[in-house]
Amino acid sequence: MDEPALIRDAQRGDLEAFNRLVLAYQDSVFNTALRILGDENLAADAAQEAFLSAFRSLTAYRGGSFRAWLLRTVTNACYDELRRRKRRPTTPLEPLNSDDEEVESPRWLTDPHNSPEEQLEQAELEHAIQHCLDGLPAEFRTVIVLADVQGLDYSEVAAALRKPIGTIKSRLARARLRLRECLQAFRELLPTAFRLEKESGL
């Protein structure tokens, strides 16, 4: 994919070029929203709003990491949603389907290459991590998602959130500590590599 060329074409109004950019980044944008909001429907809405906003403001893009720019856009959409909710309800460890029934193994956690036992273990670990993410303040949850889930470096996270790198490093260190402390309650779910005696990252 020739990303710079697609961006230039999209800035000139080429919808097909923009759609190719959407296809390239839709998973990252949706997963970022899902981790921040903890709800598939809200995440889908936030991702859609982010891409609409990105298309409307594409002429303002001035270079740098396009992925970080998009993730900043979806992060803003998530913050808007959190502000609308004002008081974020508790998210159950098991997601709910359209009938408000718990989903034992949601499709977005399922790896068809894993055995049923491995799928269950992976689902339980994902639920524990999401539960602990939901307990973090929004600004901590966001830096964890951008840095540790999406793999952005400090400068990209700083650009995405428009914060100094020092602020990002401080928030990330505090967020990781609080996440590790929360996950202590789920030690039996964690594979050996994720047990928390060491100071290694999650």
C-alpha positions as CSV (number, residue, x, y, z in Angstrom):
1,M,0.0,0.0,0.0
2,D,1.4,3.4,-1.0
3,E,0.0,5.2,2.0
4,P,1.3,8.7,1.2
5,A,-0.2,8.5,-2.3
6,L,-3.5,7.3,-0.9
7,I,-3.6,10.1,1.6
8,R,-2.9,12.7,-1.1
9,D,-5.6,11.3,-3.2
10,A,-8.0,11.2,-0.3
11,Q,-7.2,14.8,0.6
12,R,-8.3,15.7,-3.0
13,G,-11.6,14.0,-2.3
14,D,-10.9,10.5,-3.7
15,L,-13.4,8.4,-1.7
16,E,-11.9,5.1,-3.0
17,A,-8.5,6.1,-1.7
18,F,-9.9,6.9,1.7
19,N,-11.8,3.6,1.8
20,R,-8.5,1.8,1.2
21,L,-7.0,3.7,4.2
22,V,-10.1,2.7,6.3
23,L,-9.6,-1.0,5.4
24,A,-6.0,-0.8,6.4
25,Y,-6.6,0.7,9.8
26,Q,-10.2,-0.3,10.7
27,D,-9.1,-3.1,13.0
28,S,-6.6,-0.9,15.0
29,V,-9.2,1.9,15.3
30,F,-12.0,-0.5,16.4
31,N,-9.8,-2.4,18.9
32,T,-8.5,0.9,20.4
33,A,-12.1,2.0,20.9
34,L,-13.1,-1.4,22.3
35,R,-10.4,-1.3,24.9
36,I,-11.1,2.2,26.0
37,L,-14.9,1.9,26.1
38,G,-15.2,-1.9,26.9
39,D,-18.4,-2.3,24.7
40,E,-18.5,-3.5,21.1
41,N,-21.5,-1.4,20.0
42,L,-20.1,1.8,21.5
43,A,-16.7,0.9,20.0
44,A,-18.2,0.4,16.6
45,D,-20.0,3.8,16.8
46,A,-16.8,5.5,18.0
47,A,-14.8,4.0,15.2
48,Q,-17.4,5.1,12.6
49,E,-17.4,8.6,14.0
50,A,-13.6,8.7,14.0
51,F,-13.4,7.8,10.3
52,L,-16.1,10.3,9.4
53,S,-14.2,13.0,11.4
54,A,-10.9,11.9,9.8
55,F,-12.4,12.3,6.3
56,R,-13.9,15.7,7.1
57,S,-10.6,17.0,8.6
58,L,-8.2,15.1,6.3
59,T,-6.9,18.4,4.7
60,A,-5.6,19.3,8.2
61,Y,-3.3,16.3,8.3
62,R,0.2,17.6,7.9
63,G,2.4,14.4,7.9
64,G,3.8,12.3,10.6
65,S,2.4,8.9,11.6
66,F,-1.0,8.6,9.9
67,R,-1.9,5.7,12.2
68,A,-1.2,7.8,15.3
69,W,-3.3,10.6,13.8
70,L,-6.2,8.2,13.3
71,L,-5.8,6.8,16.8
72,R,-5.9,10.3,18.2
73,T,-9.2,10.8,16.3
74,V,-10.8,7.7,17.7
75,T,-9.5,8.5,21.2
76,N,-11.3,11.8,21.0
77,A,-14.4,10.1,19.9
78,C,-14.1,7.7,22.9
79,Y,-13.6,10.6,25.3
80,D,-16.8,12.3,23.8
81,E,-18.7,9.1,24.5
82,L,-17.3,8.8,28.1
83,R,-18.4,12.4,28.7
84,R,-21.8,11.6,27.4
85,R,-22.1,8.7,29.7
86,K,-20.8,10.8,32.6
87,R,-20.9,7.9,35.0
88,R,-19.5,4.8,33.3
89,P,-21.5,1.7,34.3
90,T,-19.7,-1.3,35.5
91,T,-18.8,-3.6,32.6
92,P,-19.4,-7.3,33.3
93,L,-16.5,-9.7,32.9
94,E,-18.7,-11.5,30.3
95,P,-19.9,-9.3,27.5
96,L,-23.6,-9.1,26.8
97,N,-25.4,-10.0,23.6
98,S,-28.4,-8.1,22.2
99,D,-30.7,-9.9,24.6
100,D,-28.6,-8.8,27.6
101,E,-27.4,-12.3,28.2
102,E,-23.8,-13.1,28.9
103,V,-21.7,-14.2,26.0
104,E,-19.5,-17.0,27.1
105,S,-16.9,-16.7,24.3
106,P,-17.4,-13.6,22.3
107,R,-16.3,-13.9,18.6
108,W,-13.7,-11.2,18.9
109,L,-11.8,-13.2,21.4
110,T,-11.9,-16.5,19.5
111,D,-8.8,-17.8,17.7
112,P,-9.9,-20.7,15.5
113,H,-6.4,-22.1,15.6
114,N,-6.6,-22.6,19.4
115,S,-8.1,-25.7,21.1
116,P,-11.3,-25.2,23.1
117,E,-9.3,-25.2,26.3
118,E,-6.9,-22.6,24.9
119,Q,-9.8,-20.5,23.7
120,L,-11.3,-20.5,27.1
121,E,-8.1,-19.6,28.8
122,Q,-7.5,-16.8,26.3
123,A,-11.1,-15.5,26.8
124,E,-10.7,-15.5,30.6
125,L,-7.4,-13.6,30.4
126,E,-8.9,-11.1,28.0
127,H,-11.8,-10.6,30.3
128,A,-9.6,-10.0,33.3
129,I,-7.4,-7.5,31.4
130,Q,-10.5,-5.7,30.1
131,H,-12.0,-5.6,33.6
132,C,-8.8,-4.1,35.0
133,L,-8.6,-1.6,32.1
134,D,-12.2,-0.5,32.8
135,G,-11.2,0.3,36.4
136,L,-8.5,2.8,35.2
137,P,-9.2,6.5,34.8
138,A,-9.7,7.3,31.1
139,E,-6.3,9.0,30.7
140,F,-4.5,6.0,32.1
141,R,-6.6,3.5,30.1
142,T,-5.8,5.4,26.9
143,V,-2.0,5.4,27.2
144,I,-2.0,1.7,28.0
145,V,-4.2,1.0,25.0
146,L,-2.1,3.1,22.6
147,A,1.3,2.0,23.9
148,D,0.8,-1.6,25.0
149,V,-2.0,-2.8,22.8
150,Q,-1.5,-0.8,19.7
151,G,2.3,-0.6,20.0
152,L,2.8,3.1,19.5
153,D,6.1,4.5,20.8
154,Y,6.2,7.4,23.3
155,S,6.5,10.1,20.7
156,E,3.5,8.7,18.7
157,V,1.4,8.4,21.9
158,A,2.4,12.0,22.8
159,A,1.4,13.1,19.3
160,A,-1.9,11.2,19.4
161,L,-2.9,12.7,22.8
162,R,-1.2,16.1,22.3
163,K,0.6,15.7,25.6
164,P,4.4,16.1,26.5
165,I,6.4,12.9,26.3
166,G,7.2,13.2,30.0
167,T,3.5,13.2,30.8
168,I,3.0,10.1,28.7
169,K,5.8,8.3,30.4
170,S,4.5,9.2,33.8
171,R,0.9,8.2,33.1
172,L,2.1,4.9,31.4
173,A,4.2,3.9,34.4
174,R,1.4,4.6,36.8
175,A,-1.2,2.9,34.6
176,R,1.0,-0.2,34.3
177,L,1.4,-0.4,38.0
178,R,-2.3,-0.1,38.7
179,L,-3.0,-2.7,36.0
180,R,-0.5,-5.1,37.5
181,E,-2.0,-4.6,40.9
182,C,-5.5,-5.3,39.6
183,L,-4.4,-8.4,37.8
184,Q,-3.0,-9.9,41.0
185,A,-6.7,-10.7,41.8
186,F,-6.7,-12.9,38.6
187,R,-3.4,-14.7,39.1
188,E,-4.9,-18.1,38.5
189,L,-5.9,-17.0,35.0
190,L,-2.5,-15.7,34.0
191,P,-0.1,-17.9,32.1
192,T,3.4,-18.2,33.6
193,A,4.8,-15.6,31.3
194,F,2.3,-13.1,32.7
195,R,2.7,-13.8,36.4
196,L,3.6,-10.6,38.1
197,E,6.6,-11.3,40.2
198,K,8.8,-9.6,37.6
199,E,8.8,-6.0,36.5
200,S,8.4,-6.9,32.8
201,G,5.6,-5.2,30.9
202,L,2.3,-6.7,30.2
